[in-house]
């Protein structure tokens, strides 16, 4: 397993060891002992899977307080552009984002600790996206930043996005509360 840092402190890209043969491939998508030995000591409590069509954007979501979530993201099928926005007040990269292509082919995982808004766009015809969470979902603690916020300037890699009603009414980045400190 290879763990790489990104230009934004706290965000990690994880490349599992993949074993190929004539039948296909095998890899461990999570092994708590191996992750712990690599310094990645997470306690996951919930797994989520979504299926989305091409040009869909989900996000930018995060939770606050006792329900703030770290997420370990990966794609089971298809290709997505996974995006994390630093919302930790006082961070040198506050308001910056990092995007990472996750696909069935590259099998990369993207770790986002609490303090990041998260979203993804679907670049393939269909994508099945999976992520493990360090806290349970809480509707009252969920927040949403408008995916197309001009201040963030995220290049989602698609035109004519398909957006849920909920995500159409996210707040502006400039209006988020200081729920996370660096």
N, C-alpha and C positions, 0 to 999 in steps of 0.2 A: 504494500500500500504506500502510495506517495502522497504526502501532504504539502501543498504549496500555499504561500501567503499571496495576498493581493495588494494593490496599492492602498487599500483601506484597511487599517488595523482591525483585526477581529474576524474579517471575512477569510474563509479558507476554501481551497479547491482540493478535493480528495479524489485520487485515482486508485480504485481498488485493483488488486492483482486479478487478472482475468486469464482463465485457462481455456484455450481453444483446442478442439480436436475435430475429427470428421463429423461428429454429431452436432457441433455448434460450440457453445461456450458455457462456462460456469464461473461465478464469482460470488463472494460473500458481500451482500449489500450492507450488512452491518454485523459486527462482532464486537461486543462491548469490551472484551479483554484486549483485542488488538487496538481498538480506538483508545482505550485507557493507556496502553503502553506507548502510544504515539502522542500522549498528552491531551487527548480529546476525551475528557471525562464528562459525558453527557448523561442525563437521566431523562429518557424519553417516556412520555405517558400517553401519546396519541399518535396514530398514523392516519394520514389523509391521502386519498387518491382522487384526482379529477381527470375527466376526459374532456378535451376541448377541440374545437374545429379550427382550421387555418384562420389566421388573422385575429383570433381571440386575444384579448388582454384581460388578465385577472390581476387586480391590484390597483393601487399600492396599499397593502394592508399591514396592520400591526396591532398588537394588544398592549395594554398598559397595566401598571400596578402588579398585583399578585399573579396576574394572568399573562404577563409579558412572556413572549415565546422565543426560544431559539428554534431554528428550523434546519434540518438536514434534508436537502432537496435532491431529487434525481428524476430522470425520465426513464420510463419503462418502455415506451414506444413513441417514435416520432422525434421531433426536434423543437426545442424552445429556446428563447433568449430569456434567461433568468436575471432579474434585476434586484439589487439591494441598494437602498438609499440610507445614508448615515443620518440618523435623526437624534444623535447624542449631542446635546448642547455642550459647547466647550471643546468638542473634537476638532482637530485641525482639518478634518475632512467633512465637517458638518455640511449637509446639503449636497454633497457629492454622491455620485452613484458608481457602482461597478456592475457590469453585465458579464454574463458567462453563458456560452452556448452549452446546453446540456442535451445529450441525445442518446438514443438507443445504441448508436455506434460507439461514441466515446466513453460512455458509462461513467462519466464524471459526476461527482456529487459537489454540492455547494453548501457550505455551512454558514449560516447567518445567526449570530448570537442576538439576544434581546438588544434593542436599541437601533434596529434597522427596519424600515418599511420594505415590504417585499411584493414583487409582482413578476409576471412573466407574460411573454407573447408567444403565440404558436406559429412556427415557421413552416411546419409540415402540414399535410392535409388533415391529419388527426394527431393528437399527442395525448399520451397517458402520463400524467405527472404525479409523482409520489413524494410525500415529505413527512418526516417524523418531527414531532413537536415536544418541547420540554415542558409545556403547560397545556392545560385543557382549554378548549374553545370557550370563550365567554362573550356573548353578544353585547353585554353592557360595557365591556372593556375593549371592544374592537373599535379601531379607528381606520379611516381610509383617506388617503391623499389622492387628489385628482391625478390620474395617470399622465395627463398631458400638461402638467403644470409648467408654465413657461420658465420659471426660475430654475427648475431642475433640468429642463432641456433633454429629456431622455430620448434617445433614438431607439425605438422599439423594433426597428427593422421591418416594419410592415406599413401598408397603406390601408385606409378604410377599415379601421379596427372594429371588431365586434365586442361590445362592452355590455355588462349587466346593468340593469337599472340602478342598483345600489352603487356601483362604481362610477356611474355618470355624475353622482352627487357627492363625490369626495370633496374634501376641503383643500384650500390652497396651502402649499408648503409654508408660506409665510405666517399662516394662522395656526400652525400646530402648537400645542402646549409643550412646555419643557418637562416632559415625563421621563426623559432619559438624560443623565449627566455623564460626561466622559470622565 
